[in-house]
Amino acid sequence: MLIRQICYQRGPLVDEETAVADVYQTLNEAGFKIAPVIDWEKKICGVVTLEILQGATANRLLANMPVTSVMSEDFLTVSQDSSVDSLWELPANFLVVVDDAGVPWTVFTKADISSILFKEVKKRADQLENVLEFMHNGVIAINREGKVTAYNRAAEEIVWRKKEDAIGKHLSQVIIPQGLLDILKTGEPQLAHKFTVEYSQGVRTYMTHRTPIFENGEVVGAVGIFQDISEIEAISNELNSVKQLNKELKAIIDASYDGILVVDADGIVRRVNEAFERTMGIAARDILDQALDQQDIIPVSLIESVRRKRQRQSTIVEQGDSQLLLTGNPVVDKDGQVSRIVINVRDLTELNELKRQLEKSEELSRRYHSELHELRRYLLNQEGIVVQSVQMKKILDLVLRVAQVDSTVLILGESGVGKEIIAKIIHNNSKRKDGPFIKVNCGAIPANLLESELFGYEAGAFTGASREGKLGMFELAHNGTIFLDEIGDLPLPLQVKLLRVIQDREIYRVGGQKPRQVNVRLLAATNQELEKMVERGEFREDLYFRLNVIPIKVPPLRERKEEIIPLVKQFQNSFCEKYGMDKQLSPEAMDCFLNYDWPGNIRELENVIERILVTSSSNVITPEDLPDYLRAKKANGRPSVQISGIMPLKQAVLEVEKQLLEQALEQYGSTYKVAQVLDVNQSTIVRKLNRIKEKLGVDLNAKEH
């Protein structure tokens, strides 16, 4: 069914500048529940419903707003020549039908399409019901409980039970025999099964085909088709029936893909099929009724061996480029004498080719099974991870492939983008997944303690050292993975020692003289630009190249905004469950999340969600519940500066700098990270903080690192 077949009336078009109240009145008077919204270029920009308009009209502020404030953009345009069946799969709640000129005609909702499809399906179901009802053969179907679900007129005549007395009853109460119940257990069809039923008028013979009904690979019922073959059974005893069976036998023999040759006890050829003619390259008329020993086509020794041994005999012969398998089978009469010998001819050339193809298919099957296993394992280990953007899908594909080898991986990206999660995915999908996963934050451990933490120390290595010594992180990660986070903060002296560990796979404990072998996979991560640090002499070039074997750059959240809403939902559900809440975010609040650049990325997003859920007193989070910096956005998603009064320009600039630095320090905590985010030198941040303290008397208490 095409869309144009159900488009009976063209609906109104709504201009995007029209007020909500006016659109509501227009649609209400015209008797339409939905209409497309068009912009100044006459292009469709949205869809509005009477229900939404009615609710918005009750709000005085919304009633006079342009209709675009309440319209939905969740729509797709479809041609009048589209089929109704194809619309159900489209990913939109509203479908705007346009004519050949692209002019909107009407709008359907998913509910409309569902109703139309339901009517069409019902119509087809009624037609099938009629076909079933007037079939000559009896039909009985049962569900998985063995209860009758389908029963036609022909079945009434065979079973002698009315339809109303059969539907819904267990099969055992309706018919004998009950072979359909066996189908439910075995799931195997029973074809051409004969049974007899004794009536007062005599005995009738029926042929039944019983087949299982599958749904999603599971047996959910069975159907039996009954045919009265009493007359056929009687006729089969007559000559005409025998002749018919003989023709059918010939047809079956001719239909065999293998060549078949039949000789009698004297070796006279009595029958050959078409496959034999094709395989042997000889016409049937040239050998029928001829003695086989006069033809150079089948080894006479094979015939003699079958006749003498009275059992199957086989031999292989070469014919040109083909290899043929000849198999002779004796047919013994009631006196125990060989009356016929049937010889099957099979071309092994094609079978050998099929065997090679089968081996190739099996190899492909094993490979696909391996890939499927990898995919299942991937999905299992990624539970809770949101991946919507094309970038992240490509990155995760690379991550899963990299996980299969032991190469060193350098994970790059801003703070909070999920570098540690990437490292865990690599470990959990690697051959080392059963080994330890040790994380070391190189920026969080004081430089004077970092060496002993990484490599451990021997007993008495320094004052206060344990008498037994201590295992380092590399030894703890033996046969597993060590993840060095914030590798850019690693002091230069330790960079030399780390390079030796990567090259030699051995470590020296602090105060130790004996090397210790370690078998670890190294993953590193940083939010710094190591190449620039190498240029400035802050990071060793040889170590950089050792780490940068496989670089994986994780994009910031602002470059994959399609993941913001799923992440918000995930964090919202997690914290609501954790704190026993039931709170939702309004669409306007969601817009604020989408427009914000999230310099702190996923970590910042998670913290904000927890903060607003805990601090908001309402069950629906609105923009008023969000931090000021989230609401201070323009439509293009960039922060705006709010001016509330007139003041000297220098004072205004100083005030803006104060607010910006105060907010940045609150989020990032150190002048170093603030300088990175604001794209200036750290010395510039320190100088401006001192100027703010001097001019405004405000000390923002910034940390250097």
N, C-alpha and C positions, 0 to 999 in steps of 0.2 A: 504494500500500500504506500502510495506517495503522499507527501505532505499536501500537495495541491488538492488532493481528493477530500481533505477534511478542512480546508481553509474556506469557509463559507462567507465570511464577511471581513472586510478590511477594518482594522482597528484605528483609533486615533493616534496621532503622533504628539509628543509633548516636547515643547521647546525648553532647553536647559535653563533659561532665565525665568521661566514661569514660577510663580510662588506656589508653595506646597498646597495652600488652601484652595487656590484656583484650580490646580490640577485635580485635586480631590473632587471638587464640584463637577468638573468636566467629565471625569470618568464615571462618577456616580450617576450623573444625568444620562450619559450615553449607555450605561449598563455594561461597562467593561471593568474587569477586575485587575487588568494589567495592561501596561502600554510601554513602548520604547521611548527613550529620551534621546533627542537629537541635538547636536551642537550647531553653531552658526554656519558650519560648512555642510549642514544636513547629514552629518554622519552620526551613526548610532554611538552614544557614549555611555548608555546605561539603561536600566530597566526599573520601573517603579510599579508598586502594587497598591491596590486600593486599601488593603489592610494596613500597610505601612503608612500610607497617607492619612488614614483615619486616625491612627495613633499620634502621628506628628501634628495633625490639625488641632488636637486637643492642647498642644503646647503652644502658647502664644508666640514664643520666640521662634519656634520651628515653622509655624503656620505661614509666616511672611518670608521665610528663607527660600532661596531658589531650590527647585526640586532636586538639584544635584546633591544637596545635603543629605537626602534620604534615599537616593537611588542606589541600586545595586549594580556593581560592575561585573558581577559573576554571570556573564552571558556569552553566548556564541551565536553567530549568524549562520543560518542554514538556508539552502536553496529550496524552492517549492518542489523541486524534482528529487529531493532526498527521500529515502525510504524511512518510514516511521521506525522500523526495527533498528536502523543504524543510529537513531538519536539517543537511545537509552544508554549507550556506552560513552556518550560525550561528557567530558568533565566540566559541566556547568549546570547551575540550577535553572537558568532561563535560556530559552532558545528562541531567537528572533528570526522569523521567517521573512525572507526578502524575495521579491519577484526577480525576473530576468534583468531588470534595470537596476537592481540593487536597492529598490525602495522597500522599506519595512511594510509588511502586510499584517502580521499578527504576532503574538508572543505565546509560546507554550512553556509551562513549567514541567518539571520532572513528573509531578503528580498527574498532569494532563496526559503526558506520554504513557505513563503507567496505566491510566484508565483506558486509553485507546488500545494499547496492546492487550490489556485484559479482555476487552470486548472481542478483539480479533482472535485471541487464543480460544475464548469461549466458543466463538463461531466455528473455528476449526475443530474444537473438541466435539461439538454437536455433530459436525459432518462425519468425524471418525466414529462417533457413537452410532450413527445411522448405517455406516458401512459395516460395522461390527454386527449390528442387529439383523441385517438382511443377508449376511453371509450364508451360503449353503452348508458350510461345515460348522459344527458346534464349537464354540469357544468358551472355555472356563479359565479364569485367572484367579490366583490367590495371592495374598500378601505374606509377609514373613511369619505371621502367626497362623497361617494355614486357613484364614478366613476368605470366603469367596468375595472378590471385588468386581468381577466382570462375568456376564452370563447372558448369552444371546438366545434368540428364538429357536435356532437349530439345536442348541443344547437342551432346551425344554423338551423337544421332541425325542431326543436321545435318552435323556435321564428320566423323563416323565415327572418333572418337578417344576413348578412355576418359578419364574424369576424372583418374585417377591418372597418366596419360601427358601430361596437359595442365597441371595445377596446378604452378606454379613454373617452367614452361618459357617461353622467349621466344615471343611471339605468332607470329613468323615460322616457328617450328617446329610450330605447331599448326594455323593456318588461313590460307587465301588467299581473298579479298584481305585486306590488312592495313590497312584504312582507319582502324582505331582508333589506330594509331601516328601518323597525321596529326593526330588530335584532341589528342594530347599536345603537339604543336608549336604548333598554332594556338589551342587553347582554345575553338574554335568548334564548336557541334554540327552534325552532318550528319543531317538528318531525312529519312525516306522515301527512303532510297537503295536502289535495286534492284541485285541482281547474280545471276548464274546460276552453277550448279555442275553439271558433267557427271559423272554416275554411270554405272555399267554398265547400270542400268535405264533411263537416260534423263537428260534435262536438267531440273533443278528451278530454280524462280525464288524468290528470297527478298527480303523487304523488311526493311531494317535501319535502326534509329535509333541513331546513335552520339552520345553526349553526354559532355562532360568531367566529371570529379569534382574539385570544388574543396574546398580546406581552407585557411582563413585567407586567401582571395583568391588562392591559388596552385593551379595544376593539379597534382594528385597522382596522377591516373589517368584512366581512361576506361572506359565501359561500353557494350557493344553488345547490342541486343535484336534477335533474328532471328525472322522469321515466314515460314513457307512459304506463298507466295501463288501457287503454280503453278496451282492450280485456278481461283483468281480471275482470273488472267491469261487462262485459256482461256475462261472465261465472259464476260469483258469484250468478246469478239468477237461475242457473240450480242446479240440485240435486247434482252433483259431487262437486260443490263448497260448498254446504251446508255440505256435508260429510267431506270435507277438513277442513271446519271451526270447525266442531264437533271434529275432531281429534286434531285440534289446541287448542280447549277449554279443552279437556282432558289433553293435554300436559301441559297447563298452570296450571290446577288444580293440576296435579301431581307434578309440579315444585314448588308449594307453600310450604313454610317451615312449615306453620301451617297445622294441620290435618283438613280435610274437609269431612263431611258426609252429604249426601243429602237424605231426605226422602220425600215421597209424602204425599198427604192429609190424607191418611189412615195409615201413620206411617210405610210404607214399605221402606226399604233401597234401594235406586236406584243408588247411586254412593258413593264411598269412594276413597280417594287418598292414595298415598304411605306414606305420612307423618302421616296420621291417623293410618295406619297399624303399623307403627314404634312406634308411641307414645302410642297407646292403647295395643300394643302387640297382635294383632288379625289379621288373614288373611282375605282379602276381600271376598274370595270365601265362607267363613263361615257365612257371614251376608248379602251378596247381595240377594235381593228379599225376605228377611225375615222381619217379623214384628219386629219393634224395641222393643216393650214391651216384646218380648220373649228373648231378649238379656240383660244381666246384664252389659251393657257398658255405657249407657247414661241414666241419670235420666228421667223417663217418664214425671215427673212433668214439666221439662223444655219444652218438646214438647207441652204439653197441655197448658202451659202458653203462648207460642208464638202463638199457634193456636187461643186461646181465645182472647188475647189482640191485636193480629195482629201487634205487634211491637217487636223490639229487646229485648231479655231477656238474662241475664247472670247469671252464678253461678260458684262457685269454688268447686272442689272436690279434695280429696286426693287419690292418687294412689301409694301405696308403699311409697317411699321416695320423690315422685314427687308431685308437686302442679299444678293442671290443671285448666285453665280458659276456661269454655264452654260458647260460645255465639251463640244463635239461632236467625236467621234472616228469616222473612217470605217472600215468593215470591207470590205476588198477581196477579191473572189472570185478563183478561179484564172484568170479571163479578164481580170483587171485592172479589173473594174467594181465600183462601190460597191454592195454588196448590203445593207448595214445601216449605220445611223448610231446610235451610242450616245452619249446625252447624259447627262452627270453634272451633278447640281444640288447645289451646296454652299452652306449657309447661312453667309455670312461674318460675320453678327452674333455668333454664338457663337465663331467663330474669333478675331474681334477682341477679344472678352472674354478668351478664352484667352491671346491675345497680351499683353494688359494684365496678366493674372495671371502670365504667364511673366516679364514684365519685373519685376514685383514680387518674384517668387521669386528672380530673378537678383540683384536688389538685396539681398534677405535673405541670399542665398548669399554675396555679396561681404562683407556685414557679418559673417556668421558666420565666413567665412574670415579676416577681419581679426582677429576675436576669438580664433580658434584660433591664428593666428600670434602674437598677443600672449601667449596662454597658453603656447605652446611656448617663446617667448623668455623668458618668466618662469621656466618650469621649468629652462631651460638655465642661466640666470644665477643661479638659487638653489641650485645643486648644493652639497650639504654643509650647507644651512641646515635646522634642525629646526623644524618648525611643526606642533604638534599641538593646541594650545588654540584654542578659538573666538575668544578675544580676538586672538591673533596672526594668525589667518586673516583676520579683519576688518581688522586693521591693514595686513597685506600687500596686501589688496585695495585699500585706500585708497592705499597707497604706489604701487601700479602705476598707479592712475588719476592721481595727483598727478604722477607722473613724466612724463606726456605734455605737461604745461604747464611754464612757467618761473616759476611762483609761488614766493615765498620760503617755506621750510618751517622750522619750529622743532620740533626733536626733543627731547622731554622724557623723563626717566627717571633712575633711580638709576644710580650708577656700575656699569659692567659688564653692563648689560642688553642691549647690542648696538646702541647708537645709531649708531656708525660704520658698522655693517653696513647699517642702514636707509638711511643716507646713500648708501652705495655702490650699493644696489639702485636708489634713485631715479636716480642718475647713469647706471648701466648700462642702464636701461630708458628713458632720455630721448633726445631728439633730439641731445643733446650727448654721447652715449656715446663717440663717436670723439674727443672733445676731452679735455683734461687734467682730472684729478680731484686737486685740491690740498687737503690737510688741514693746518689750523693749530690747534695746541693753545694757546689763549689763556692757559691757566693755567701752561704749562710754560716760557714765554718771559719773561724779565725785562721789566718794564714799560718800562725805558729803551731796550730793543732791539726791542720789539714793533712800534712804528710803522714803523721801517725794514724790518722783516721783512715787514710787510703791504703797505706802499706803495713800498718801495725808496728809494733815495737817489741824488742827483746827485753827480757827481765833485766831491770836495773839500767835501762838505756838512759834514763834521766831521773832527776829528783821527783819522787812521787809516782814513778812508774810501778805497775803491778809486778809482783814477784814472779808471776807465771808468764809475764809478757801479754801481748794482746794481738788477736787476729785483726788484720786490716780488711777494708771493704773488698779489696780484690780477692783475698783469700776466702772471704765469706761468699763471694759470687762464683767460686770455682764450679765448673761444669754448668754455669748458668749465664746470666746477663748482668752487666753493670751499666747503670745509666748515670752519666756525669752531666747533671743539669747545671746551667749557667757556667759552661766551660770557659767562657770569656773572662770570668773572674779568677781563673786559676793563676797563681803567682808564677812568674817566669822561672824561678828555680825548680818548682814542681813540674813545669812543662817539660823540662829536660828529662826528668825521671819518668814522666808519663810516656814520653816518646820511647824510652828504653823498654818500658813494659810492653808497648804495642809491637816493637820490633822483635824483642827476644822472648816474649811471653813468660817473663820471670820478674819477680820483685825482690827488693831487699828491705827487710824491716829496719826501722830506725834503731841504730845501735847494733845491727846485725852484719855479719860478714858473709853469710852463706845465702846464695840465691835460692828462691823458692819458686818452683814452676806453678803457673796458674793457667787454667784453661777457661777463659771467659770470652764472651762476645761483648764488644764495646759499642755502646750507643752514647752519643753526646748531643747536647742541645744548648742553644743560646739565643738570646734576643738581641745580641750585638752584631755589628758588621765586622766579622773577623778579618776580612780582607783589608779594611781600613786600619784595623788594629795592627795587622802585619806591617803595613806601610809606616805606621807610627812607631814600630818597634815594640809594641805592647804585647805581641803574640808571636811565637816562633813560627816562621814560615814552614819549616820541615814538619812541625807538629800539625799545622793547618792542613797540609796536603795528606798527612796520614789519616786525619779525621775526616776529611772531605772526600772519602771514597765514593759514597752514595749520598749526595745531599737531598734532603726532602724539605721543601719550604712550605710551611703551613700558612695559608693566607689569613689575614685578620678577618674578624667578624664583619667589618664594614664592607668587605669585598664578597661576602657570601650571605647577603641579607635574607635570602630565602630560607635560611636556617634559623633566623631569629625567633619567628613565631613558634616553630616546633620546640626550640629550646626553652622558650618561655613556658609553654604548656608542660614540658617535662619537669622543669624546676618547680612550677606551680603545683603540680600534682604531688611531687616529692615532698615539698615543705608542708603542704596541706595535710598529707598523710602523717608526716612526722609530728606536727603540732596539733593534730586533731581539728583542723579548720575546714571550712567549705567556702572558699572565696574565689571570685572570678575577676578577670580583668576586662574592662570595657573596651569596645573597639577604638575609642579615642585614646585610651592608654596604650593600646597596642600600636597605634600610629606613632605615638611618642617614641616607643621602643624602636620602631623601624627607622625613624628619622635621625636617631642619635647615632654618632659614629663609633661608640664603644671603644675608646682607646685602651680600656682594660680587658676588652674582648670577653670571652665566655666566663672567665672568673668574675669580672665586674658585673656581667649580666646576672650571674647566679647570686652574687651578694645583694644586688639591688632587689631581686625578686624576694629574697628572704626578708630584707629590710621592710619592704612595703607590705608584705603579708603580715608581718609581726606587728608593725606600728599602725596600720590602718584600722580604724574602728568600724568601717563599713564592709559589708560582704561583697560589694562590687567596687573594685579599684578603679578610680577615675584619675584623669590628669592632675587633679588637685592633690591627690595622695602621693604623687611622684616628687622626687627631688627637683629643685628649681632648675638645675642644669639640664634635666631631661625635658622639661617643658619649654625651655627657652630656645625653640627651634623655628626656623623658617620652613617654608614648604619644600625648599630644596635640600633640607636635611642638615644645613650648616647652622651653628649657633649664632644667635643674634644678640646684640648689645642693647640693653634696655636703658633709656634715658628718662629720668623722672623730674629733672629740673635743670635750670641754667646755672653754670659755674664756670670759673676760668678754665681754659682749655688744658693748661698744664696740670691743674688739679684733677680734671676729669680723666686725663690719661693715666695719672698716678693711681686714681681710684679703680679704674678698669684693670690696671696691672695688679693691684692689690687683690681684687676679687678673683682674677684669673689664677694668680699664684696660690692664693689661699685654697681655692678649689682643687688645683692640681696637686698641691702638697697633701691635701686630705686623702686624695685617691692613691698617690704613688709614694708619698712618704719621704723621698730624698731628692735633693737638687739634681743629682745625676740623672735620675729617671725623668724628672720634670723637664730637664733640658732636652732629653731625647724626644719627648712628646711635643714640646713647643718648638722643636727644630732650631735651637740656639745652643751656644756653648754654655757649659756649666758655670764658667766665670761670670757670664752675663746674668744668670739667675741669682748668683750670690750678690753681685753688685746691685741689682734691683731690690733684693730683700733688704740690704743695708740702707738703701735710699728710702724705702717705705718706712723702716724703723726710725730713720732720722727725721723725715718730713711729717709722718702721721703718728709716730710714737707707737707703732704696732710691731711686735716681734712675732713672726710666724713660726719660730722654732723649727727651722728646717734641718734635716740631716744631710750630710754630704753624700752618703752612699745608701 
